[in-house]
Amino acid sequence: MAAARIVRDFALHPLSGDEEATCVSMLEREASSRLLVMPTHHVDEFGDLTGFRFDCDASAVGSCLPVSRRMFFGHTLAECLDGEDSILRLMSDAAENRGRMARFLSGVERGCAGRSALLDCVPDNSDALSGSGGLLQGTDLRTVDCKVWSPEVPASIGVYHAYLRGYNRDVRAHKMFIACSGGLEKASDEFCNLLIDVGKKWTAQEVAVSEEAWWLRRACYRGRCRLIKSLADAFGVRVQGIQDIQAHEPVGMAISCTDTLEHDLYHHAGSGVVSVFNGCADTTRPFNGLLTRMHPLEGAWLFRGASRSGGFGSTFGSRKVCGAFPVTQPAVQRGGSVVVPTDADSVVRLRPGSVVGKKPGQAVMCFDEAYFRTLERMQWNRDNGFVELMPIIVGMP
């Protein structure tokens, strides 16, 4: 039975009837499939099941993959170069922060009108005839976007501050960060529609390593980094920057210190398995900490990985036990351990009252002792700790 291939070892609460039916429906498409349920599993504001990892053989038909319409959405973090004086300056002027954030969000919305990224922006890798009649590979242009595009309004973006300690806990530093969550909505929607149309003609491996998947993953990340750089300029703070060498026209982007994908698609060549990560991240591939987006009033939590020299830690765990980590705080309708935060002056919404994001006053899951004990069973070392990124100003759709 398909239900027997649902791994519930780390679920904090039972699957609801709708969640169970959705899981069974996904597993019935492919006999080799397996589904790992996260402790944060829930039905989100769009009516989609979130909080699981789906695995299947690389040779399985591509249409069995439960690809989200928010594929390759994630959370990107960049450290600001400014000192404590700039942090205190921003924290002391909430009214000015709100005005700047409102203008920034309106500018992003205007900038992407008619310029949203679509799959026709994917680089053209076709060969070109040289003057001598032979084939000349266009290596210089093969990864450059075919068209100009602008990032869309993100799920959230904001300026945060945090007190950091190293793994030896001897020094504490006050740091400022800019975090951006989201992706390219229209391009991700097109990718999902493409898989619906032609998924039966591809294997799961071909989907995972396709040019469209490679470009969309990179473009979502580049879009978040572009927005971080733009927000830093709007607030007069400094981040490390670089030229987006894959852009059709020159444009700057921030250099991130952490990037965590909330929705991912990956082919594990060694095991011959293709995985779809939904509301969770892969802990067996290199990273620099795992960023979890909380309610905007709570900011974000950066969970440290295995200790190493500098940074926020890297890979931990194995797929035999778990190999995944939840990276979202769900809004919940059930009872139990929940908190009900409301918006404050630090939160600016472009369209107040919209269904995008967690609504003001909506109950969200509380990361309590039971949750942390579950993370330990998922092979996260609690001694590594986590960093609380406290919001100075946050913007949302």
N, C-alpha and C positions, 0 to 999 in steps of 0.2 A: 504494500500500500504506500501511496505517496506520503501520507502523514507520518509514516515511520522514518522518513528521511529528513524530518524537521528536527534539528538539534536544538533543544531547549535548555541546555545545561546552564546558560548564563542569563536566562530570562528572569527578571525580578517578579513578574506577575504573569498569570496565564494569558495566552492569546485569546482575544475575543472571538466570537463566532465569525465575524467578517474577516478578521485577520487570519484565522485558521483557514477559511475558505480560499482566501487569496493565496496563501502559501501552497495549499494543495493544488490549486490551479496552475501555479508556476511550475511545480514539480511534475505534474502530469504530462507536460510537454516533452520531457526528456528523461529517459530511464536512468541515465548516469548522474542526474542532478542531485544536489544536496543543499540544504538551506540552514545556515547558522543564524539563530535569532539573537539580537543584541538586547542588553538590559533596558535599552531606551526604545524598544519597538512601540510604534503607535501609528495611528492614521492621522496624517498631517492636515493642514488647513485646506489643501487641494484635494483631499479625499484619497490620497495614495498611501499605501503601506510603506513605512520608513523604518529602518533599523534592522538590517539583515545583510548577510553575505551569501550570494548564490554561487555555487560551484558546479561546473559540468566538464565533461571531456572536451578537449580541444577540437575533436572531430565531430562534435554534435552540430546539429543544424543551427545556424545563426539566429533564426527566429525564436529560439527558446530562451534567449537572453532577456531578462526583465529590465530592459534599458529604460531609464527615467528620462522625462522631458527636461530634467535639469542635470543632464550628464556633464560630468567634469566640473560642476560647481564645487567651490571649496572656500577655504579661509587662508588669506595671505597676510603676513605680518612683516613690517619693516621697522627697524629701530631708528629713532631720530638721533641726530648728532648733537642736538642742543642740550645744554646743561639744566640744572635745577632752576635757574632764574627764568628760563622760558616756560618751564612747567608751572611755576608759581604765577607767572604772568597770565597764562591761559586759564588757570583755575580761578583767578580772581575776577574774571570778566565774563560771566555767564551770558549776559545780554548780547555782547559783541560776538561771542562764539555762536549763539543761535542765529544771528543775522548772517554771519559768514557761511554757516552750514546750509542755511536755506538758499542762499545765493548759489552756493556750489551745486546743490542738488538740482536746482532749476537749470543751471548751466549744463549739467550733464544730460538732463532730459532734452534740452534744446539741441545739444551737440549731436545726439544720436538719432535725431529725427531724420529719416531717410538715409541714414548711414550705418544702420545696425549691421553687425557681422552676419553673413550668411555663408552657406557652403560653397557658393560660387567665388568666395574669396580664397579658397584653397589654392596654393601655388600650383602652377602648370608645370609639370615635370616632363613634358614631351620633349623628344629630341628634335634638333633643328639641323637642316642640311647646311653643310659648310660650303664655301666657294669651290672646293675641289671635288664636290660631289659626295664626300663621305659624311658620316654622322658626327655631330659635335654635341656632346652633352652640355646642357645649360647649367653647369654646376654653380655659377655665381648667382643665378636667379631661381634655382629650384626650390628654395625655401622662403621666397619673398611673396607676400600676399599679392593676389592678382588685383585686388581692389582696396581702396581706402575704406576703413571702417572705424567707428568710434564705440567705446564701451557703453553699455546701457546702465541705467540706474541700478546700483547693487542692492542686494538684500539688506546689507548694512555696511556702513563705513564710519570710522570714528578715530578720535585721538584718545589715547589711553596712557595712564602712568602706572608704574609698578615699582615695588621695592624688591630688588633681586639679591640673592646670595648665591655664591658658587656651591659646588657639591661639598666643599670642606666647611661651609657655613661661617667663614671667618670674617668676611667683609660684606657689608650691605650697601647697595648703590641705588639711587633714585633715577629711574630711566623713563623715557617717553617713547611711545610706539604709535604707529598708525596701522590699523587692521581693516581689511576689506573682505567681505563675504559675498559670494555670488558668482556669476558667470555670464555667458552669452546666451540669453534666453531664446532668441529666435534661431540661432545656429543650432543649439541643442535640440530644439523642437524639430528642426529639419533633419537632424541626425536620427532622431527617434522615428520620424516618418519614413526615412530612407530604409531603416531596418525593417519596418512593417512591410514596405513594398517589395524589397528584394532579399530579405533575411533568409528565406528558404533556399536561395541559390548560393549562399555563403556558409562556410563553417564558422563555428564560434571563434576559432583562432583567426580566421581571415577578417572577421569583424574587429577583433581586438587589436590587430596589427595593421588595420587599414589606414590609408593615407588620411581619410576623413577623421578617424578617431585620433590619430597622432596630431593633426592640425588643431582639432577642436580642444584637445587637452592643453596644448601650448597656448592657443589663442585665449582661452578662459584665464589662464595664469597671467598672460601678458596684459589682458584687460584690467585685471585687479591691480597689477603693478602700475599701470598707467594712471588709474584713479588715485592710487596712493600718492604718486608724484604730484598730481594735480591738487590734491587736498593739502599736501605739505606746502605747496606754493601759495595756496589760498590762505593758509593760516600763518605763513611766514616762518615756518620751521624747516629744518634741513634734514634730508635723507640722502643716503648714497644713491646716485642715479647712474643710468647707462642709456645709450641709444638703443631703441628697439630695432635690431638689425633685420628682423623679419617683416617689418612694416613696409607697406607700399611707398609711403612717404616718410621722411624723417620725423620721429616723435620720441620723446623721452619717457622713461619708465623708472620706477624705483627698483633697487636691489633688495630683495626680500631676505629676511633671516629665517623665516619659517613659512612653509606652504603645506597645507593639509587639504587633501581632496575629500569632500563629503560624499561625492558620487564618482565612482571610478570603474574602469574596465581594464583588466590586465590579464595577459597570457603568461602563465608560469611555465617557461620552456622546460625546466628540469622535471616537473611532475606531469606535464601534458594536461594541465587544468586551466580553464578560463574562469575568472572570478568577476562577479559584479558586486561592487561595494556600494551599499545604499545606506547613508546615514552613519557610515563607519569608515575607518581608514585601515590600510594594510600596515601592520607593525613589523613585517619581515623584510621590508624594503627600506633603503636609507632615508632618513628624515632628520630634522633638527627640532625635536619636540612635536607634540600633537596639540593643535589649537582647537578648542571646543567653544563654539559660539553659545553664549548664554542669553537670557533675556537682556535686552539692551540696557536696562538699568543695572544689571549685574556685571556687564562687561564681557570678558572672555577669560577662560582658564587655559593656561598653557601647561599641559602635562609633560613632565620631563621623561625622556627615555633612559636607556642604559647610559651610565656616566661615561664621559670621555673628556679629552682635553678641550675645554671651552665649549660653548654652545649649550643647547638644552637637551642633549642626549639623543641617542639614535636607536637602532633596531632592538627589539626584544621579542621574546616568545617564539613559538613555532606553530605551523599550521596543523600539526598533529593534535595540539591542545586547543588552540584558538587562532592566533595570528590576525586578529582584528580588534579594533578599539572604537567605541562610540564617540562621535565628535559633534553631537548636537544635544541640546537640552529641549526635550519635547514639551509642547503644550499638552495638557492632559485633561480629560473629563472625569476621570475616576477619582475615588477618594484615596486616602493613604497619605504618604509623605509628599506634600506639595507645598509650594509657596505661591502667593498671589501678589506679585509686584505690580506697581502702576508707574506710568511714565512720570518723569520729573523734568526739571529744566535742562537736564543734560541730553534729552532725547528730542530730536527734531524730525518730524514726519512730513514728507513732501505732499502726501495725500492723506491727511488724518481720517481715520475710520475705514481705511482700505483693509482688505482681507490679507494682504501680503504681510508676512511676518506675524509675530505674536501680538495679539490685541492687548491694549492696556487693561490691566485687571484680570487677565486670563491666567488660570492656574497653570503653573509649570512644574515639572518634576524637580523634587529636591534631591540634590546629590548628598545623601546622608550616609551614615555608617554602613548600612546594608549595601548601598551602591558601591562604596569604596572596597568593601570586602569582596564584592563580585569582581571588581577590576583586578584585585589581587589574584583571584582564581583565573582570570584571563591573562595572567603572567606579567602584569604590570607591577613593578617593585614600588611599593608605597614609600619606601625610604627616599626614593628619587624626588618625591614631592611634586608640587605644581606651583605655577606663578599666577596670581590673580591680577589680571589687567583691569584696572578700575577706570571707568569712563570719565573723561573730561567733557566730551561732546560726541554724540552719536547721531548719524543721519540714516533715515530709512525711507523707503518708498511711501 
